[in-house]
Amino acid sequence: MNEDNQKKTVSSDLGKEKDAENKSNINQKEEKTIEEKLADSEDKLLRSLAEIENQRRRFEKEIKDAFEFGSFNFAKESLAILDNLQRAKTAINNDESLKSNKDLDKFLKNIDIIEKDLVSIFEKNRIKIINTKNTKFDPNLHQAMSEIEDNKAETGTIIQEIQPGYMLGDRLLRPALVAVAKKKVEKSPEKEEEKKNK
């Protein structure tokens, strides 16, 4: 019986030791999970702060863009006024019956004054004309309307401005409509004979 009691005592002691170990392991796991939870919470907090900072920067940029380019559509539509003034001047200057009218000079001077005032207002609001004289064609600033054969000008050089282009700050408001130079194609007599024979 003593042996049985001793075995029971030993087994119960072993069971108690295992229970104690399990409890300490559970406590360690709980401590780790608390540390892990703290690390997770800290990580989430840092991510939230970073997201808030990114959102603040995005809002600041949107506000800045709204102030700088909020008038973009209005400015684009206003270019039509300047275009119409220039077309009116050209039409009056090209009309032979109107050229003989002496009062027309005063009218043209008034149109010039209005045009200069409008250009001045545009410049104050950072709207500037795109320079096309003696420049190479740039698809970011120009829109080619035609190609003109010209052996004097380098291929891709702007020969004629059809309609001026404008920038609003560093943004394209309207591309300049231009005619671009291309080399004359020399027609060989052999090719012309081939065309005739066909």
C-alpha positions in Angstrom: 0.0 0.0 0.0 2.8 2.3 0.8 4.1 1.9 -2.7 0.8 2.7 -4.1 0.5 5.8 -1.9 4.0 6.8 -2.8 3.2 6.3 -6.5 0.1 8.4 -6.1 2.0 11.0 -4.2 4.7 11.1 -6.8 2.2 11.2 -9.6 0.2 13.9 -7.9 3.4 15.9 -7.3 4.3 15.5 -10.9 0.8 16.6 -11.8 1.1 19.7 -9.6 4.5 20.5 -11.2 3.0 20.2 -14.7 0.1 22.4 -13.6 2.5 24.9 -12.2 4.5 24.8 -15.5 1.3 25.2 -17.6 0.2 28.1 -15.4 3.6 29.8 -15.8 3.5 29.1 -19.6 0.0 30.6 -19.8 1.2 33.6 -17.8 4.2 34.0 -20.1 1.9 33.7 -23.1 -0.4 36.3 -21.6 2.6 38.6 -21.0 3.7 38.1 -24.6 0.3 38.8 -26.0 0.2 42.0 -23.9 3.6 43.0 -25.3 2.4 42.0 -28.8 -0.8 44.0 -28.3 1.2 47.0 -27.2 3.5 46.7 -30.3 0.4 46.3 -32.5 -1.3 49.3 -31.0 1.9 51.3 -31.4 2.2 50.2 -35.0 -1.5 51.1 -35.7 -1.0 54.5 -34.0 2.1 55.3 -36.1 0.3 54.2 -39.3 -2.7 56.4 -38.4 -0.4 59.4 -37.7 1.3 58.8 -41.1 -2.0 58.6 -42.9 -3.2 61.8 -41.2 0.0 63.6 -42.2 -0.4 62.4 -45.9 -4.0 63.5 -45.9 -3.0 66.9 -44.6 -0.3 67.3 -47.3 -2.9 66.2 -49.9 -5.4 68.8 -48.7 -2.7 71.5 -48.7 -1.8 70.7 -52.3 -5.5 70.7 -53.4 -6.0 74.1 -51.7 -2.9 75.4 -53.4 -4.0 74.1 -56.8 -7.5 75.5 -56.3 -6.0 79.0 -55.7 -3.6 78.7 -58.5 -5.7 77.0 -61.1 -9.3 77.5 -60.0 -9.7 80.1 -62.7 -8.4 77.8 -65.4 -11.7 77.3 -67.2 -12.5 81.0 -66.9 -9.1 82.0 -68.3 -9.5 79.4 -71.2 -12.9 80.9 -72.1 -11.5 84.4 -71.9 -9.0 83.7 -74.6 -11.9 83.8 -77.1 -12.4 87.5 -76.4 -8.8 88.2 -77.3 -9.0 86.0 -80.4 -12.2 87.9 -81.5 -10.5 91.3 -81.1 -7.6 90.2 -83.2 -9.9 88.7 -85.9 -11.9 92.0 -86.0 -8.7 94.0 -86.5 -7.5 91.7 -89.2 -10.9 91.7 -91.0 -11.1 95.5 -90.9 -7.5 96.0 -92.1 -8.1 93.5 -95.0 -11.5 95.1 -96.2 -10.8 97.6 -99.0 -14.1 99.4 -98.6 -13.4 100.0 -94.9 -9.9 101.2 -95.3 -11.0 104.5 -96.9 -13.1 105.3 -93.9 -11.2 107.9 -91.8 -13.2 107.3 -88.6 -12.1 103.6 -88.7 -8.6 104.5 -87.5 -10.0 105.8 -84.2 -12.0 102.6 -83.9 -8.9 100.4 -84.6 -6.9 102.4 -81.9 -9.6 101.7 -79.4 -9.5 98.0 -80.2 -5.7 98.1 -79.8 -6.1 99.7 -76.3 -8.7 97.0 -75.3 -6.4 94.3 -76.6 -3.4 95.6 -74.7 -5.5 95.9 -71.5 -6.7 92.4 -71.8 -3.1 91.1 -72.4 -2.0 93.1 -69.4 -4.7 91.5 -67.2 -3.7 88.1 -68.5 0.0 88.7 -67.6 -1.0 89.8 -64.1 -2.8 86.5 -63.7 0.2 84.5 -65.0 -1.3 83.8 -68.4 1.4 84.1 -71.0 1.6 83.6 -74.7 3.7 80.7 -76.0 6.5 81.8 -78.2 6.6 80.1 -81.6 8.9 82.2 -83.6 11.9 80.2 -84.9 11.3 77.3 -82.5 11.1 73.6 -83.0 7.7 71.9 -82.8 7.0 70.7 -79.3 3.9 68.5 -79.0 3.5 69.6 -75.3 3.0 73.2 -76.4 2.0 73.1 -80.1 -0.6 71.5 -82.2 0.4 71.0 -85.9 -2.4 71.9 -88.3 -0.4 71.4 -91.5 3.0 70.7 -92.9 4.5 73.1 -95.5 7.3 72.1 -97.9 10.3 74.4 -97.3 13.9 73.7 -98.1 15.2 76.8 -96.2 13.8 75.8 -92.8 14.8 72.8 -90.9 12.3 69.9 -90.7 10.1 70.3 -87.7 10.5 74.1 -87.4 7.4 76.2 -86.9 6.9 78.3 -90.0 3.5 79.9 -89.3 1.4 80.5 -86.2 -2.3 80.0 -87.0 -3.6 80.7 -83.5 -1.5 81.7 -80.5 -1.2 79.3 -77.5 -1.1 80.3 -73.8 0.2 79.0 -70.5 -1.3 79.5 -67.1 1.7 79.4 -64.8 3.4 76.1 -65.8 0.2 74.5 -67.1 -0.8 74.5 -70.8 -4.0 76.6 -71.1 -4.3 76.2 -74.9 -1.8 74.8 -77.4 -0.5 77.0 -80.3 -1.9 76.0 -83.6 1.0 76.0 -86.1 2.2 75.0 -89.5 5.5 73.0 -89.5 8.2 72.8 -92.1 9.1 69.7 -94.0 11.6 69.1 -96.8 10.5 69.2 -100.4 10.3 65.8 -101.9 12.3 65.7 -105.1 10.4 64.0 -107.8 12.5 61.9 -110.0 11.6 61.7 -113.7 11.7 57.8 -113.5 9.0 57.7 -110.9 6.8 60.1 -112.9 7.2 57.9 -115.9 6.2 54.9 -113.9 3.0 56.7 -112.7 2.1 57.7 -116.3 2.6 54.1 -117.5 0.2 52.7 -114.8 
